[in-house]
Amino acid sequence: MGIVKGDQMVLNIGPQHPSTHGVLRLKVVTDGEIVSDIEPIIGYLHRCFEKHCENSTYEQVIPFTDRCDYIASMNNNFGYVVAMEKLMEIKVPDRVEYIRVIMAELNRIASHLLALGVYGLDVGAFTPFLYMFRDRERILDIFELTCGARLLYNYMWVGGLSHDLPVGFVETVYGFLDYFEPKLKEYNEILTYNKIFIERTADVGVLPPEVAISYGVSGPNLRGSGVKWDLRKDEPYSVYERFDFDIPIGEGTVGTTGDCWDRFYVRMLEITESAKILRQALKDLPQDGDVHQAIPKKIRPPKGSIYQRTESPRGDLAYYIISDGSPQPYRLKMRSPAFTALSVLNEISRGWMLSDVIAILGSLDIVLGEIDR
């Protein structure tokens, strides 16, 4: 008799915050429980980031970068100041570079902890979220100790930092790493290798490498598909070339390479690599150097443009800045890795059940503040 098809139905998932990693609306076309098409509808969180920047001085842009990816604000600061320093040909002291790497990798761990914990919630596991959120709070304590803020830091400035490290900082971070690294084994036991979790995520939402590349997907989502590409290694910036660390990729350990489980596990492995970078950076941290030494009295770049990419926890974060010689950017454009990740959702969700859509969306680790910039 062939396949009996029912009437197609259009469902709206969202816009609401808790289950969709930001204020996102998904217009889902289904045939029964099977998804045939998804149209992500964005813009509910739009904050005119780029236009605000073009009407602000270069110094005033930094707090706006905090508010794009508010889960990884240090990394957003990092990308912007690296671009500006390249445009202005500013050389910052080694101490500043090492502190920036330490902050960026701490924030990468904090970002991944939230992503992995919330992903557990997405597929029905509540306890891992509490554990990971607890440990993320310890990192936020370190940020608060350093610059007084827990979420939006305005810490990295063009040419330097807002504050030098407080007394006892290095010992505090070492203490955190000694406490935290053994916890990864616990995370793997309660979530990564949990039978139900594997059944919900293995072989689901497979993103082939050629599809990922054609959509411009980057970061852990691209590496989860087996593509070994990380800007810290492939286009090094700051002092990343001085550190020894690996680039984890998806290998289809429990399912198909590029599935939801692989994307999850790559982030878990990246936490270990960030801890490895942190130990090296703390060990080699230069004791001399004024973090305000290279900060210009007035930021007025020469006429020209710059495009600078950095590796945020979500992938290839880039800033395109055009200077007309004034104290304000003539044009500022941000490339959001979460935007390209969201664009591939329809491609990898078609044919799956409605219940799998949330698992697939969660595995992409999007932050709508960065998408609706």
Secondary structure as the mmCIF struct_conf table of DSSP 4:
data_model
#
loop_
_struct_conf.conf_type_id
_struct_conf.id
_struct_conf.beg_label_comp_id
_struct_conf.beg_label_asym_id
_struct_conf.beg_label_seq_id
_struct_conf.end_label_comp_id
_struct_conf.end_label_asym_id
_struct_conf.end_label_seq_id
STRN STRN1 GLN A 8 GLN A 16
BEND BEND1 HIS A 17 HIS A 17
TURN_TY1_P TURN_TY1_P1 PRO A 18 HIS A 21
BEND BEND2 GLY A 22 VAL A 23
STRN STRN2 LEU A 24 ASP A 31
TURN_TY1_P TURN_TY1_P2 GLY A 32 GLU A 33
STRN STRN3 ILE A 34 ILE A 41
TURN_TY1_P TURN_TY1_P3 TYR A 44 LEU A 45
HELX_RH_AL_P HELX_RH_AL_P1 PHE A 49 GLU A 54
TURN_TY1_P TURN_TY1_P4 ASN A 55 ASN A 55
BEND BEND3 SER A 56 SER A 56
HELX_RH_AL_P HELX_RH_AL_P2 TYR A 58 ASP A 66
TURN_TY1_P TURN_TY1_P5 ARG A 67 CYS A 68
BEND BEND4 ASP A 69 ASP A 69
TURN_TY1_P TURN_TY1_P6 TYR A 70 ILE A 71
BEND BEND5 ALA A 72 ALA A 72
HELX_RH_AL_P HELX_RH_AL_P3 SER A 73 MET A 88
TURN_TY1_P TURN_TY1_P7 GLU A 89 GLU A 89
HELX_RH_AL_P HELX_RH_AL_P4 ASP A 94 ASP A 122
TURN_TY1_P TURN_TY1_P8 VAL A 123 GLY A 124
HELX_RH_AL_P HELX_RH_AL_P5 THR A 127 CYS A 147
BEND BEND6 GLY A 148 GLY A 148
BEND BEND7 ARG A 150 LEU A 151
STRN STRN4 MET A 156 TRP A 157
TURN_TY1_P TURN_TY1_P9 VAL A 158 GLY A 159
STRN STRN5 GLY A 160 LEU A 161
BEND BEND8 SER A 162 HIS A 163
HELX_LH_PP_P HELX_LH_PP_P1 ASP A 164 PRO A 166
TURN_TY1_P TURN_TY1_P10 VAL A 167 GLY A 168
HELX_RH_AL_P HELX_RH_AL_P6 PHE A 169 PHE A 180
TURN_TY1_P TURN_TY1_P11 GLU A 181 PRO A 182
HELX_RH_AL_P HELX_RH_AL_P7 LYS A 183 TYR A 187
HELX_RH_PI_P HELX_RH_PI_P1 ASN A 188 THR A 192
TURN_TY1_P TURN_TY1_P12 TYR A 193 TYR A 193
HELX_RH_AL_P HELX_RH_AL_P8 LYS A 195 THR A 201
TURN_TY1_P TURN_TY1_P13 ALA A 202 ASP A 203
BEND BEND9 VAL A 204 GLY A 205
HELX_RH_AL_P HELX_RH_AL_P9 PRO A 209 SER A 214
TURN_TY1_P TURN_TY1_P14 TYR A 215 GLY A 216
HELX_RH_AL_P HELX_RH_AL_P10 GLY A 219 GLY A 224
TURN_TY1_P TURN_TY1_P15 SER A 225 GLY A 226
HELX_RH_AL_P HELX_RH_AL_P11 LEU A 231 ASP A 234
BEND BEND10 GLU A 235 GLU A 235
TURN_TY1_P TURN_TY1_P16 SER A 238 VAL A 239
HELX_RH_3T_P HELX_RH_3T_P1 TYR A 240 ARG A 242
BEND BEND11 PHE A 243 PHE A 243
BEND BEND12 THR A 253 GLY A 255
TURN_TY1_P TURN_TY1_P17 THR A 257 GLY A 258
BEND BEND13 ASP A 259 ASP A 259
HELX_RH_AL_P HELX_RH_AL_P12 CYS A 260 ASP A 284
BEND BEND14 GLN A 287 GLN A 287
TURN_TY1_P TURN_TY1_P18 VAL A 291 ALA A 294
BEND BEND15 LYS A 297 LYS A 298
HELX_LH_PP_P HELX_LH_PP_P2 PRO A 301 PRO A 302
BEND BEND16 LYS A 303 LYS A 303
STRN STRN6 GLY A 304 SER A 312
TURN_TY1_P TURN_TY1_P19 PRO A 313 ARG A 314
STRN STRN7 GLY A 315 SER A 323
BEND BEND17 GLY A 325 GLN A 328
BEND BEND18 TYR A 330 TYR A 330
STRN STRN8 ARG A 331 ARG A 335
HELX_RH_AL_P HELX_RH_AL_P13 PRO A 337 SER A 343
TURN_TY1_P TURN_TY1_P20 VAL A 344 VAL A 344
HELX_RH_AL_P HELX_RH_AL_P14 LEU A 345 SER A 349
TURN_TY1_P TURN_TY1_P21 ARG A 350 GLY A 351
BEND BEND19 TRP A 352 TRP A 352
STRN STRN9 MET A 353 MET A 353
HELX_RH_AL_P HELX_RH_AL_P15 LEU A 354 SER A 363
TURN_TY1_P TURN_TY1_P22 LEU A 364 LEU A 364
HELX_RH_AL_P HELX_RH_AL_P16 LEU A 368 ILE A 371
TURN_TY1_P TURN_TY1_P23 ASP A 372 ASP A 372
#
